[in-house]
């Protein structure tokens, strides 16, 4: 799935955007509306902060960190969709629905 499709999916109940970039990247660059920010390096220690009763749309700048994070999340029982920022189709990928950081 791509970022262009992500906003429509976020409107569905139980779907949450998870941005796994660093806090500095998240604050200064575009991200999905309402995204939770947990850096991929801190994700293992912060799994309890994520909702388990829905789907997580996982994104980053290039898709690499999102893919790694998604693997961990899937092993931990989360339902995950990877959103690729370069617009290519991946596990479920894209970029046009991003918003500029405030």
C-alpha positions as CSV (number, residue, x, y, z in Angstrom):
1,X,0.0,0.0,0.0
2,X,1.2,3.5,-0.7
3,X,1.0,6.7,1.2
4,X,-1.7,8.0,-1.2
5,X,-4.0,5.2,0.1
6,X,-3.0,5.6,3.7
7,X,-5.2,8.5,4.7
8,X,-8.3,6.6,3.6
9,X,-7.2,3.5,5.6
10,X,-6.6,5.7,8.7
11,X,-10.2,6.8,8.6
12,X,-11.2,3.2,9.4
13,X,-11.7,2.4,13.0
14,X,-8.8,0.7,14.7
15,X,-6.1,1.8,12.2
16,X,-3.2,3.8,13.6
17,X,-0.2,5.3,11.9
18,X,3.2,4.5,13.4
19,X,6.2,6.5,12.2
20,X,9.5,4.8,13.2
21,X,11.9,7.6,12.3
22,X,13.8,9.5,15.0
23,X,12.0,12.2,16.9
24,X,14.0,14.9,15.1
25,X,13.0,13.5,11.7
26,X,9.4,13.2,12.7
27,X,9.2,16.8,14.0
28,X,10.9,18.4,11.0
29,X,9.7,16.2,8.0
30,X,6.3,15.1,6.6
31,X,4.4,12.3,8.3
32,X,0.9,10.8,8.2
33,X,-1.9,12.6,10.0
34,X,-2.1,11.6,13.7
35,X,0.9,9.4,13.6
36,X,2.5,8.0,16.7
37,X,6.3,8.4,16.7
38,X,8.4,5.6,18.1
39,X,11.9,5.3,16.7
40,X,12.6,1.8,15.3
41,X,15.6,1.5,17.7
42,X,13.3,2.0,20.7
43,X,10.4,-0.1,19.5
44,X,11.2,-3.3,21.4
45,X,11.1,-1.4,24.7
46,X,7.9,0.5,23.8
47,X,5.6,-2.2,22.4
48,X,3.2,-1.8,25.3
49,X,2.5,1.7,24.2
50,X,1.0,0.5,20.9
51,X,-2.6,-0.6,20.3
52,X,-3.0,-4.3,19.8
53,X,-6.6,-4.2,18.8
54,X,-6.2,-2.8,15.3
55,X,-3.9,-2.3,12.4
56,X,-0.7,-0.3,12.4
57,X,0.4,1.6,9.3
58,X,4.2,1.6,9.7
59,X,6.2,4.3,7.9
60,X,9.6,6.0,7.8
61,X,11.6,8.0,5.2
62,X,12.8,5.2,2.9
63,X,10.9,2.1,4.0
64,X,13.9,0.2,5.4
65,X,13.3,1.0,9.0
66,X,9.5,0.5,8.5
67,X,10.2,-2.9,7.1
68,X,12.4,-3.9,10.0
69,X,9.9,-2.5,12.5
70,X,7.1,-4.4,10.8
71,X,8.9,-7.7,11.1
72,X,9.3,-7.2,14.8
73,X,5.7,-6.1,15.2
74,X,4.4,-9.1,13.3
75,X,6.5,-11.4,15.4
76,X,4.9,-9.8,18.4
77,X,1.4,-10.4,17.1
78,X,0.5,-6.9,15.7
79,X,-1.4,-6.5,12.4
80,X,0.9,-4.4,10.2
81,X,0.9,-2.6,6.9
82,X,4.1,-1.1,5.7
83,X,3.8,2.3,3.9
84,X,6.7,2.9,1.6
85,X,7.7,6.5,1.2
86,X,9.1,6.2,-2.3
87,X,5.8,5.2,-3.8
88,X,6.8,1.8,-4.8
89,X,4.7,-1.2,-4.0
90,X,6.2,-3.3,-1.3
91,X,4.6,-5.3,1.4
92,X,1.8,-2.7,1.2
93,X,3.4,0.8,0.3
94,X,3.5,4.9,-0.9
95,X,3.8,8.8,-0.1
96,X,1.2,11.3,-1.2
97,X,-0.9,11.4,1.9
98,X,1.8,12.8,4.1
99,X,1.4,16.0,6.0
100,X,3.9,18.6,6.9
101,X,5.1,18.6,10.5
102,X,3.8,21.5,12.6
